Amino acid sequence: MNTVQKSLRIPRETALEIENIARETGRDFSSITKDLLAESIKMRRCPGIVFAEGVSGRRAKIAGTGLDIWEVIATYKSVGEDFKRLGEAYHWLSQPQLRSAMGYYLIYQEEIDELIMRNDAWTETSIARRHPHLLGQAL
């Protein structure tokens, strides 16, 4: 990734909060700040999308739900990219929520396709190797 160095003045409270996050996660101030800025831009470009921590890192989600964007898009692809069928599959979501997920995908397709591909790569064998307790196998 191409980066540029910029000087930035931020409120002391903001800096302290970023330092707390860095300490809690074991990451450095700069990388936390970079990620927070990137998430902020994505949320600004795609209203209705938030980021939340999960077992495998931070993910874009539909606000007010526990659904990752990649899950909704994987379903969309599985129903032949038919928006009406997607709405039926997620009947409890509003049209604006589904459109937010679709909008995020249109802008950040590479990110979402990568997550879908990583999820599809899981097999019973790879799960057993990496997480044997999930299959009830002894270590």
N, C-alpha and C positions, 0 to 999 in steps of 0.2 A: 504494500500500500504506500502510495506517495504521501509524504507528510511535509508540513511546513511548520516552522517555529514562529509562534506569535506570543507577544506579551499581553497579559490580560489582568485587569484589576477586578477582583470580585469581593463582595462583602465578607467581612471576617466570619460571620455566622455560616456562610456558604462554605468557606474554606474549612472551617472546623467540622462541618458535616461531612465533607468529602474526605477529610483526614480520618474521621470515625469509620466511614465505610471502608476506606483503604486498610485500616487496622483490623477491622472485623473480617475482611476477606483475604488479608495477606497480600494484597496487591499494592502497587505504588500509586501515589496521588495522580500522576500524569495519566496513567491508563484508566483509572476510574473516571477522571474528568473527561477524557476523550469519549469513553463509552456513554456517560451521562449526556454529553452534548449530542452525540449521534442519535441516541434514543429520543431526546427532546425534538430534534429536527424531524425524525420519523413520525412522532406523534403529532407534530404540527402539520405535517404534510398529509397525514391520514387520521383525521378526527375519528374518535371511537376506538382507537387502538391504544393499548397500554403495554407496559413491559413489567414482567414479574419474574421473580426468581423461581426456578424449578429444580428438580433433581439433576438436570443436565445443563444448568446455566439459565441465563435470562432469555426469555422468549417473548415475542410479540403475541399479544392475546386480544381477543375482543373484550372491550371494557365491560365490566359487570358480569363476566362469565369466567369460567376456568378454561375456556377453549383456546388452545394455541391456534394461530392462523394456519400453520402448516396442516393441522388436523382437518380444518374446514376445507382447505384447498385439496387435500388428498381425497376427501369425500367428493368434492366437486369433480375431480378427475374420474373418480370411480363411477359416477353417475353420468358419464359421457359429456361432461361440461354443460350440463343442463341446469340452469339456475332455478327453474321451477322445482325440479327434483331435489336440488340442494335444499331449497326451502322446506320441502316435505321431510327431508332427512333431519333437519334442525328446526322442526315446527315451532319450538319454543323461542326461537330467535326472531327478532323483528327484521324486516327488509333492510332498514338502515344498518343494522349490525352485520348482516350478511354482505351488504355492499361495502362496508368498511373493510371487511376481510378481503373481498375481491380487489378493492382499490389498493390495499397494501400489497397484495400479490402482484398487481400490475406494475407497481413501482419497484418492488424488491423481489422480483421473480427468482433471481439467482439464489438469494438467501433461503427462500422458502423451498425451492426445488432441492437444495442441498439437504435441508432438514428432512424432507420426504424421502430422499434417497438413503440417508443414514437410518431412518426408521425402517425402511423396506429391507435394509441389509441385515436386520436382526433375524436370526434363524434359531430354532430350538438348540442347535449345537452351539452357536455363538453365545446364546443366553446361558446355557449350562456351563460353558467355559468361563464366562465373565461373572455370572451371578448364580452359582450352583444352588444356593439356598432357595431361589425362586422356583426351582423344579423339584425341590425336596431331595436333592442328591447330597450325599455326604461329601465333605471336603476331603 
